[in-house]
Amino acid sequence: MMKCGLSGWLLTVLSVIALGGGVLTRAQAQSAPSALEAYSASPAVEMMELSPSGELLALIAVVGETRAIAVTNMTTGELLFKATVGEIKVRDLRWIGEGRVLVITSQSRSIPALGVPLSELYFGQIVDLEKKKLVQVLDRTPDVLAVLYGQPSIRRTESGEALFARGVNLATGQINLHQIDLNTGRGRVVKIMTRETADYVLDSQGEVIAMSRYIERSGRWTLMLPRGRGFYEAWSVDAPVDAPALFGMGRTPRTIIVGADRPDLADQDPDGATPAVMFEVNVDTGEWTRLPFEHHPDSLIHHSASRLLLGAAREADDGTRYEFLEPEAARRWRAIERAFAGKAPRLASWNDDQTLALVFTDKDESGLYQLVNFDRGVAEILAQPYPDIPPDQVGAVRQVRYAAADGLEIPGYLTLPPGVQTPENLPLIVLAHGGPASRDVAGFDWWAQALASRGYAVLQANFRGSDGYTRAFLEAGYGEWGRKMQTDLSDGVRWLSAQGIVDPERVCIVGASYGGYAAMAGLTLDRGVYRCGVAVAGVSDLRRMVNWEARQEGRRESQTVRYWNRFMGAARLNDRALDALSPAHLADKVDKPLLLIHGRDDTVVAIEQSRVMAEAMRRAGKPVELIELEGEDHWLSRADTRRRMLRETVRFLEANNPPR
């Protein structure tokens, strides 16, 4: 059994299981229902990452509102480093060799002196394990704001470990690529880049081998490849909305991955939600080759040392699926799938030689991190994100599929109250996801499980316009805000009612972001289905939202504006036709109570969206509550405000749709 010495930051190892012996099971009596706070709390462990050798483990632990980074020796159990990072939101954790860790954080901040409105700004800190100190990325770099522009890159070069990051030069306006001094955080320009430089790819030695350029006004995207000492335009395309993208190195050192719509080279992936196909491009010859993935990938996996492509991952209805092109990685992952059969394991991290893999599972449980040791043939449980929610208090999650009114098949998930095996006549909460080009996935969902723990069935439908299915399914949502995207949800209510699973007289709708819009639209555009609605950070006025996006970007013609116009069905910016689909313009039609919850630091959907809706309902004499969350962003990143959101939501639901 592994020793564990994180002094409260990492949970004690619970048991050891053989890879060939299946998964951990617990034989224990039914426990008492978990308190609501157990669901709204931030996960006790937010992320974990193995070092290149696999001897060290870095993690972000959370106690209340305070986050800390801890690094432990996996063999001795020695706690090598621990430092509090406070209430800052931690977004990523990556090793720089064996002696340093990069921590990426974000804050909702404005910079009035520079004309930067309230935005989500990203920062990098380097943890030096030997010197026991933290340094900020781009600190003391002349004329450069110490804020990350895009994702930083880590390379293991012949000269040692290297970190690269783009930063905004306040004097020139350039957003150059810098190599970071790992001891001081200071950046040195290694490649001049402008605001039109959309992305870049580094080879294993930190040399730029590809760049992309995007012109916002025209929507022109260009792939730039090296020639001599400079770069030339290898391929260009007009892409006003669906622009191509770079995805790192390919399978060999002089290739890169480009996701692009190239009907001249390959047909679109039948299961891809976008027209883009994954190609491997040789940077020396300019030759394009379609990658041999059986399914369209949602993300790619690269080797931690060489940065060469290993495989890909995609979300399926029953969990994350992996497809590895590198034979040894494929063999090892098949062994993990056999060992965790029926648990839909997800790869969190592995070491350079792939002898250790950090695996996460959350099917029929609130989540487990387990370390798979291939040499020893065992898997050891390391930590639980939600230790106060035992497996018997996790409601069963069933995959469902039903026909919408026009016959389109709608997939989704139904979460049942804990212990319920034969559902009948249950009260229902429709929990609509955000995006809308997103999707709900299999596994533990803290919000759905919290509502189920109070006695509700919870429907999470992946309505048309959701991502992760086919392009036709995504495009079926274009222009359907408040129309078929909305009735896809209520068609689910009608289907569950016809099955006798839920009581059609006891249904409410809840959601955040686009889901918040759906909650408001359910009371204005699809009336007669719901007894109440809860909208968290929702959009109430579509035209106002797109106009706000244009002001934020400082231009009327941008990819963002074009994206929203296409999805909402608007002909142009400030199209008044959107008012007919905007709940704030339809408040007089509301006949059921509405709860609005919104973070004051939201940089995605401005809080004015909830304020406008609340004022419109008050003028119309309709029942409405507005709760503003101090210091909260769009993603409910703070435990205290997430706790309040959940507490107020359950209070409102139980008052207007009692579960019993």
C-alpha positions in Angstrom: 0.0 0.0 0.0 1.3 3.4 -1.0 2.5 5.8 1.8 0.7 9.1 1.8 2.2 12.2 3.5 0.2 15.2 2.5 -0.9 16.0 6.0 -4.6 16.5 5.2 -4.1 17.7 1.6 -4.4 14.3 0.1 -6.8 11.7 1.5 -5.3 8.5 3.0 -5.1 5.6 0.5 -8.1 3.5 1.0 -7.3 0.2 -0.7 -5.3 -1.6 -3.4 -7.0 -3.4 -6.2 -5.4 -5.6 -8.9 -5.7 -4.5 -12.5 -7.2 -7.9 -13.4 -9.5 -7.9 -10.4 -12.1 -5.4 -11.4 -12.9 -2.2 -9.4 -13.4 -1.3 -5.8 -16.7 -2.2 -4.2 -18.0 -1.2 -0.9 -20.3 -3.3 1.3 -21.8 -0.8 3.8 -25.1 0.1 5.2 -27.2 2.9 3.6 -25.7 6.1 4.9 -27.6 9.2 5.9 -28.4 11.7 3.1 -25.6 14.1 2.5 -26.0 17.7 3.5 -26.7 20.2 0.6 -23.3 21.9 1.4 -21.5 18.6 0.5 -22.6 19.1 -3.1 -22.0 22.9 -3.4 -18.5 22.7 -1.8 -15.5 23.1 -4.1 -13.9 19.7 -4.7 -11.4 18.8 -2.0 -9.0 18.0 -4.8 -9.4 20.1 -7.9 -6.6 18.6 -10.1 -3.7 16.2 -9.8 -0.6 15.8 -12.1 2.2 13.2 -12.1 5.8 14.4 -12.6 7.7 13.2 -15.7 9.4 10.4 -13.7 6.1 9.6 -11.8 7.9 9.9 -8.5 6.2 13.2 -7.5 2.6 14.2 -7.4 1.4 17.8 -7.6 -2.2 18.7 -6.7 -4.5 21.6 -5.9 -6.4 21.1 -2.7 -9.3 23.2 -1.4 -10.3 23.9 2.2 -13.2 26.3 2.3 -12.3 29.1 0.0 -8.6 28.6 0.3 -6.6 26.8 -2.4 -3.2 25.3 -1.9 -0.6 23.6 -4.1 1.0 20.5 -2.6 3.8 18.3 -4.0 4.6 14.9 -2.4 7.1 12.2 -3.1 5.0 9.1 -4.1 7.6 6.6 -2.7 8.5 8.1 0.6 5.3 10.1 1.3 7.4 13.1 2.1 5.6 16.5 1.6 8.1 18.4 -0.5 6.2 21.6 -1.0 3.0 23.3 0.3 1.9 26.9 -0.4 -1.4 28.6 -0.1 -2.6 30.4 -3.3 -5.6 31.9 -1.5 -8.9 32.5 -3.1 -7.5 32.8 -6.6 -9.1 30.5 -9.2 -6.7 27.8 -10.3 -7.3 26.7 -13.9 -4.3 24.4 -14.7 -1.4 22.6 -13.2 1.6 21.4 -15.3 5.1 20.1 -14.6 8.2 21.9 -15.9 10.7 19.1 -15.7 11.0 17.3 -12.3 11.8 20.4 -10.2 9.2 23.0 -11.1 5.4 23.2 -11.4 3.5 25.8 -13.5 0.2 26.9 -11.9 -2.2 28.9 -14.1 -4.8 31.0 -12.3 -7.4 33.6 -13.2 -9.1 36.6 -11.8 -12.0 38.7 -12.9 -10.4 42.1 -13.2 -10.5 45.3 -15.2 -7.5 47.6 -16.1 -9.1 51.1 -16.4 -5.8 52.7 -17.2 -5.4 50.5 -20.3 -9.1 50.6 -21.2 -9.5 46.9 -20.4 -13.1 46.2 -19.3 -14.0 43.6 -16.6 -12.4 40.5 -18.1 -11.2 37.1 -17.0 -7.4 37.6 -16.9 -5.0 34.6 -16.7 -1.7 34.5 -14.8 1.2 32.0 -14.4 3.2 31.1 -11.4 6.3 28.9 -11.3 6.8 26.8 -8.2 10.5 26.1 -7.6 10.6 23.0 -5.4 14.3 23.3 -4.6 14.2 27.0 -3.6 10.7 26.7 -2.1 9.5 29.9 -3.9 7.0 31.1 -6.4 7.8 33.4 -9.3 5.3 35.1 -11.6 5.5 34.4 -15.4 6.4 37.6 -17.4 7.3 39.4 -14.1 9.6 42.4 -14.7 9.5 41.9 -18.5 10.0 45.5 -19.9 6.8 47.1 -21.2 4.9 43.7 -21.0 1.8 43.1 -18.9 2.3 40.1 -16.7 -0.9 38.5 -18.0 -0.9 35.3 -20.1 -2.2 35.7 -23.7 -3.3 32.2 -24.7 -1.9 28.9 -23.3 1.8 28.8 -22.4 4.0 26.0 -23.9 6.5 23.8 -22.0 9.3 22.1 -23.8 12.2 19.8 -22.8 15.0 21.1 -24.9 18.7 20.0 -25.2 19.5 23.0 -23.1 17.0 22.0 -20.4 13.4 22.7 -19.4 11.9 25.7 -21.2 8.6 27.7 -20.8 7.2 29.9 -23.5 4.3 32.4 -23.1 2.8 35.3 -25.1 2.4 38.7 -23.5 1.0 42.1 -24.5 3.7 44.8 -25.0 2.1 48.0 -23.9 4.5 50.1 -25.9 4.2 48.4 -29.3 0.9 46.6 -29.1 2.6 43.4 -30.2 1.8 40.1 -28.5 5.1 38.5 -28.8 6.3 35.0 -27.8 8.7 35.0 -24.9 11.0 32.4 -23.4 10.6 32.6 -19.6 13.6 32.7 -17.2 12.5 29.9 -14.8 14.3 31.6 -11.9 12.9 35.1 -12.2 9.8 34.8 -14.4 11.3 37.5 -16.8 10.5 37.0 -20.5 12.8 37.3 -23.5 11.3 37.8 -26.9 11.9 34.8 -29.2 9.3 35.5 -31.9 7.6 38.7 -32.9 3.8 38.2 -33.1 0.9 40.6 -33.6 -2.7 40.7 -32.6 -3.5 38.9 -35.8 -1.3 36.0 -34.8 -4.0 33.5 -33.7 -1.8 30.6 -32.6 1.6 28.9 -33.0 3.2 25.5 -32.7 6.6 24.8 -31.2 8.8 21.8 -31.9 10.4 19.8 -29.1 13.3 22.2 -29.0 11.1 25.3 -28.6 11.4 26.5 -32.2 8.3 27.9 -33.9 7.4 25.6 -36.8 4.0 27.0 -37.6 1.8 30.0 -37.0 -1.8 31.0 -37.9 -3.1 34.4 -38.7 -6.8 35.5 -38.4 -8.2 38.8 -39.6 -11.3 39.5 -37.5 -13.0 42.0 -39.9 -12.7 39.9 -43.0 -12.7 36.4 -41.4 -9.6 35.4 -43.3 -7.5 32.6 -41.8 -3.9 31.8 -42.9 -1.5 28.9 -42.1 2.1 30.2 -42.0 4.9 27.6 -42.4 8.7 28.2 -42.2 10.9 28.9 -45.2 14.4 30.0 -44.7 14.5 32.5 -41.9 10.9 33.5 -42.3 7.4 32.2 -42.8 5.2 32.1 -45.9 1.5 31.8 -46.4 1.0 28.1 -47.0 -2.8 28.1 -47.1 -5.6 30.6 -46.6 -9.4 30.3 -46.3 -12.3 32.6 -45.6 -13.7 31.5 -42.3 -16.0 34.2 -40.8 -17.2 31.8 -38.1 -15.7 28.3 -38.2 -12.0 29.1 -38.4 -9.4 26.4 -38.6 -7.2 25.8 -35.6 -3.7 24.5 -34.7 -3.5 21.5 -32.3 0.2 21.1 -31.6 2.7 18.7 -33.1 1.9 15.6 -35.1 3.3 12.1 -34.9 6.8 13.2 -36.2 8.9 16.1 -35.2 8.3 18.1 -38.5 4.6 17.8 -38.6 1.7 19.7 -37.0 -2.0 19.1 -36.5 -4.5 21.4 -38.2 -8.3 21.1 -37.8 -9.8 22.5 -41.0 -12.6 22.1 -43.5 -10.8 20.8 -46.6 -13.5 19.2 -48.9 -10.8 19.1 -51.6 -8.8 16.7 -49.4 -11.2 14.7 -47.3 -14.9 14.3 -46.5 -16.2 15.6 -43.2 -16.2 13.2 -40.2 -19.8 11.8 -40.1 -19.8 12.1 -36.2 -18.1 15.5 -36.1 -20.1 18.5 -34.8 -18.1 20.9 -37.0 -16.9 20.8 -40.6 -13.3 20.6 -39.4 -11.3 17.4 -40.0 -8.0 16.7 -38.2 -5.0 16.8 -40.6 -1.3 16.2 -40.1 0.7 18.8 -42.1 4.4 18.4 -42.9 5.9 21.9 -42.3 8.7 21.3 -44.8 6.7 20.0 -47.8 3.3 21.5 -46.9 1.7 18.1 -47.5 -1.7 17.5 -45.8 -2.7 14.0 -44.6 -5.9 13.1 -42.8 -5.2 11.6 -39.4 -6.5 7.9 -39.1 -8.9 8.4 -36.3 -12.0 6.2 -36.4 -14.1 8.9 -34.6 -13.9 12.6 -34.7 -11.8 13.7 -31.6 -12.9 16.3 -29.1 -9.3 16.7 -27.9 -5.8 15.5 -28.6 -3.2 13.8 -26.4 0.5 14.5 -26.7 3.5 12.9 -25.1 4.6 14.9 -22.1 8.3 14.9 -23.1 8.4 14.7 -26.9 5.1 16.6 -27.4 4.4 14.2 -30.3 0.8 13.1 -30.9 -0.3 10.0 -29.1 -4.0 9.9 -29.6 -7.3 11.6 -28.9 -10.4 11.6 -26.7 -14.0 12.2 -27.4 -17.2 12.4 -25.3 -19.6 9.5 -25.9 -23.0 9.1 -24.2 -21.5 6.6 -21.8 -18.3 8.5 -21.0 -15.0 9.6 -22.4 -13.6 7.3 -25.1 -9.9 7.2 -26.1 -8.3 6.3 -29.4 -4.5 6.0 -29.3 -2.4 5.9 -32.5 0.8 5.0 -30.7 0.8 1.2 -30.1 2.2 1.1 -26.6 -0.2 3.8 -25.3 -3.1 1.9 -26.9 -2.1 -1.3 -25.2 -1.8 0.3 -21.8 -5.1 2.0 -22.1 -6.9 -1.2 -23.1 -5.5 -2.7 -19.9 -7.0 0.2 -17.9 -10.4 -0.2 -19.6 -10.4 -3.9 -18.8 -9.5 -3.2 -15.1 -12.2 -0.4 -14.8 -14.9 -2.1 -16.9 -18.2 -0.4 -16.6 -16.6 2.7 -14.8 -15.7 4.8 -17.9 -12.2 5.8 -16.7 -10.7 9.1 -17.7 -7.0 9.7 -18.1 -5.9 12.6 -15.8 -2.2 12.2 -16.2 0.7 9.8 -16.8 4.4 9.8 -16.5 6.9 9.9 -19.4 7.4 6.2 -19.8 3.7 5.5 -19.2 4.3 3.0 -16.4 2.1 5.1 -14.1 -1.3 6.5 -15.0 -3.5 8.7 -12.9 -7.1 7.7 -13.6 -10.4 9.4 -12.6 -13.8 7.7 -12.3 -17.1 9.1 -11.3 -19.7 6.6 -12.4 -22.1 5.6 -9.6 -19.9 7.6 -7.2 -18.9 11.2 -6.5 -15.4 10.6 -7.9 -12.1 8.8 -7.3 -8.6 9.5 -8.3 -6.6 6.2 -8.7 -3.0 5.6 -9.5 -2.4 2.7 -11.9 1.1 1.1 -11.6 1.7 -1.2 -14.6 4.9 -2.6 -13.2 3.2 -3.8 -10.0 -0.1 -4.5 -11.6 -2.2 -2.6 -9.0 -4.3 0.5 -8.8 -4.3 2.6 -5.6 -7.0 5.0 -4.5 -5.5 8.5 -3.9 -8.3 10.9 -3.3 -12.0 11.7 -3.4 -13.1 15.2 -4.7 -16.4 14.9 -2.7 -15.5 12.8 0.4 -18.8 13.7 2.2 -20.9 12.1 -0.6 -20.7 8.3 -0.3 -21.7 6.1 -3.3 -25.0 5.1 -1.8 -26.0 8.8 -1.8 -25.3 9.2 -5.5 -28.4 8.9 -7.5 -28.5 6.5 -10.5 -27.9 8.2 -13.8 -29.7 6.7 -16.8 -29.1 7.4 -20.5 -32.4 8.4 -22.2 -33.4 9.1 -25.8 -36.7 10.4 -26.9 -38.3 11.9 -30.1 -38.8 15.6 -30.3 -42.1 16.9 -31.9 -40.5 16.9 -35.3 -39.1 13.4 -34.9 -35.5 14.4 -34.1 -33.9 12.1 -31.5 -32.8 13.9 -28.4 -30.2 12.2 -26.1 -29.8 13.0 -22.5 -29.5 11.8 -18.9 -32.0 11.2 -16.2 -30.8 11.4 -12.6 -32.9 9.7 -10.0 -33.1 10.4 -6.2 -30.6 8.2 -4.3 -32.0 4.7 -3.7 -34.8 5.0 -6.3 -34.7 2.0 -8.6 -38.3 2.0 -10.0 -39.2 5.7 -10.6 -42.9 6.5 -10.7 -44.7 9.8 -10.6 -41.6 11.8 -9.4 -41.4 15.6 -9.3 -39.0 16.7 -12.1 -36.4 19.4 -12.6 -35.3 20.1 -16.1 -31.7 21.2 -15.8 -30.6 22.8 -19.1 -26.9 23.1 -20.0 -25.1 26.2 -21.1 -23.4 26.9 -24.4 -25.6 26.2 -26.1 -22.9 24.5 -28.2 -22.0 22.4 -25.2 -23.4 19.2 -23.8 -24.0 17.3 -20.6 -21.9 14.2 -20.1 -22.0 11.0 -18.2 -20.7 10.9 -14.7 -21.2 12.8 -11.4 -22.8 16.2 -11.8 -22.8 18.1 -8.5 -25.8 20.2 -9.4 -28.0 17.4 -10.8 -27.0 15.2 -7.8 -27.8 17.9 -5.3 -31.3 18.3 -6.7 -31.8 14.6 -6.9 -30.8 14.3 -3.2 -33.8 16.5 -2.3 -36.2 14.0 -4.0 -36.4 15.3 -7.6 -35.8 13.5 -10.8 -33.5 15.6 -13.0 -33.6 15.6 -16.8 -30.5 16.9 -18.6 -31.3 16.9 -22.3 -28.8 17.5 -25.0 -31.2 19.5 -27.2 -30.5 20.3 -30.8 -27.7 22.7 -31.1 -25.6 20.8 -28.5 -22.0 19.9 -29.3 -20.5 16.5 -29.4 -22.9 14.8 -31.8 -23.1 15.4 -35.6 -22.8 18.6 -37.6 -26.4 18.2 -38.6 -27.5 18.0 -35.0 -25.5 21.1 -34.1 -26.8 23.1 -37.1 -30.4 22.0 -36.3 -30.2 24.5 -33.5 -29.3 27.5 -35.6 -32.1 30.1 -35.4 -33.9 27.9 -32.8 -33.4 29.8 -29.6 -36.8 29.9 -27.9 -38.2 27.6 -30.6 -37.3 24.0 -31.2 -34.3 24.1 -28.8 -36.8 25.1 -26.2 -39.5 22.5 -27.1 -36.8 19.8 -27.2 -36.7 20.3 -23.4 -40.5 20.2 -22.9 -40.8 17.2 -25.3 -38.6 15.4 -22.7 -41.1 16.3 -20.0 -43.9 14.9 -22.0 -42.0 11.7 -22.8 -41.1 11.1 -19.2 -44.8 11.8 -18.2 -46.0 9.3 -20.8 -43.7 6.7 -19.3 -45.2 7.3 -15.8 -41.8 8.3 -14.5 -42.6 11.9 -13.6 -45.7 13.9 -12.5 -46.4 16.5 -15.3 -48.0 18.8 -12.7 -44.8 19.0 -10.7 -42.1 20.2 -13.1 -39.7 23.2 -12.8 -36.9 24.3 -15.1 -33.4 25.4 -14.0 -30.3 26.3 -15.9 -27.2 28.5 -16.1 -25.9 30.7 -19.0 -27.8 29.5 -22.1 -29.6 27.2 -19.6 -30.6 30.3 -17.7 -32.1 31.7 -21.0 -33.9 28.4 -21.4 -35.4 28.7 -17.9 -36.7 32.2 -18.6 -37.9 31.1 -22.1 -39.8 28.2 -20.5 -41.9 30.7 -18.6 -42.4 33.1 -21.6 -42.1 31.2 -24.9 -43.1 27.6 -23.8 -45.7 28.3 -21.2 -47.9 25.7 -19.5 -45.1 23.2 -18.8 -43.3 24.5 -15.7 -44.4 25.5 -12.2 -41.4 27.8 -11.7 -38.0 28.6 -13.2 -34.5 29.4 -11.9 -32.1 31.2 -14.2 -28.5 31.5 -13.2 -26.4 33.9 -15.2 -28.9 33.7 -17.9 -29.5 35.8 -21.1 -32.8 37.6 -21.1 -32.3 40.1 -24.0 -30.6 38.5 -27.0 -30.0 41.8 -28.9 -28.6 43.5 -25.9 -26.2 40.6 -25.3 -24.7 40.6 -28.9 -24.4 44.4 -28.8 -22.5 44.1 -25.5 -20.2 41.6 -27.1 -19.5 44.0 -29.9 -18.7 46.8 -27.4 -16.4 44.5 -25.4 -14.4 43.7 -28.5 -14.4 47.2 -29.8 -15.7 46.3 -33.2 -19.1 45.7 -34.8 -17.8 43.1 -37.2 -16.1 40.1 -35.4 -16.1 36.4 -35.3 -17.9 36.5 -32.0 -20.7 38.7 -33.4 -21.0 36.5 -36.5 -21.2 33.4 -34.3 -24.1 34.7 -32.2 -26.0 36.1 -35.2 -25.8 32.7 -36.9 -26.8 30.7 -33.8 -29.6 33.1 -32.8 -30.9 33.6 -36.3 -30.2 37.3 -36.5 -29.7 39.0 -39.9 -27.3 41.6 -38.5 -26.0 43.3 -35.4 -28.8 44.9 -33.5 -31.5 42.9 -35.3 -34.8 43.8 -33.6 -36.2 40.4 -34.7 -34.4 39.0 -31.6 -36.7 40.9 -29.3 -39.5 38.3 -30.0 -37.2 35.6 -28.6 -36.1 37.6 -25.6 -37.8 36.9 -22.2 -37.1 40.5 -21.0 -39.4 41.7 -23.8 -42.1 39.1 -22.9 -42.2 39.6 -19.1 -46.0 40.4 -19.3 -46.5 36.8 -20.5 -45.0 35.2 -17.4 -47.5 33.4 -15.2 -45.2 31.5 -12.9 -42.5 32.6 -10.3 -39.0 33.1 -11.5 -35.7 33.2 -9.5 -32.8 35.1 -11.0 -29.2 34.5 -9.7 -26.2 36.3 -11.1 -22.5 36.9 -10.2 -21.5 40.6 -10.2 -18.1 39.7 -11.8 -19.6 37.8 -14.7 -17.5 38.5 -17.8 -19.4 36.2 -20.1 -23.0 37.2 -19.5 -23.3 40.7 -18.0 -25.3 41.0 -14.8 -27.4 43.6 -16.5 -29.2 40.6 -18.3 -30.7 39.5 -15.0 -31.3 43.1 -13.8 -33.2 43.9 -17.0 -35.4 40.8 -16.6 -36.1 41.5 -13.0 -37.1 45.1 -13.7 -39.3 44.0 -16.6 -41.2 41.5 -14.4 -41.6 44.0 -11.6 -43.1 46.5 -14.0 -45.4 43.8 -15.3 -46.4 42.9 -11.7 -45.0 39.3 -12.1 -43.4 37.3 -9.2 -39.6 37.5 -9.4 -36.6 37.3 -7.1 -33.1 38.6 -8.0 -30.1 37.5 -6.0 -26.7 39.0 -6.8 -23.6 37.1 -5.9 -20.8 39.4 -4.7 -17.4 38.5 -6.2 -18.7 35.6 -8.4 -17.9 35.0 -12.0 -19.8 33.1 -14.7 -18.7 29.7 -13.7 -19.6 29.7 -10.0 -15.9 29.3 -9.1 -16.3 30.3 -5.4 -17.6 27.8 -2.9 -19.4 30.4 -0.7 -21.4 31.8 -3.6 -22.0 28.4 -5.1 -23.3 27.3 -1.8 -25.7 30.2 -1.7 -26.8 29.6 -5.2 -27.7 26.0 -4.5 -29.3 26.9 -1.1 -31.5 29.6 -2.7 -32.4 27.4 -5.7 -33.5 24.5 -3.5 -35.5 26.9 -1.2 -37.3 28.3 -4.2 -38.0 24.9 -5.8 -39.3 23.4 -2.6 -41.6 26.4 -2.1 -43.0 26.2 -5.6 -42.6 22.5 -6.4 -42.5 20.5 -3.2 -40.7 17.2 -3.8 -43.0 15.3 -1.4 
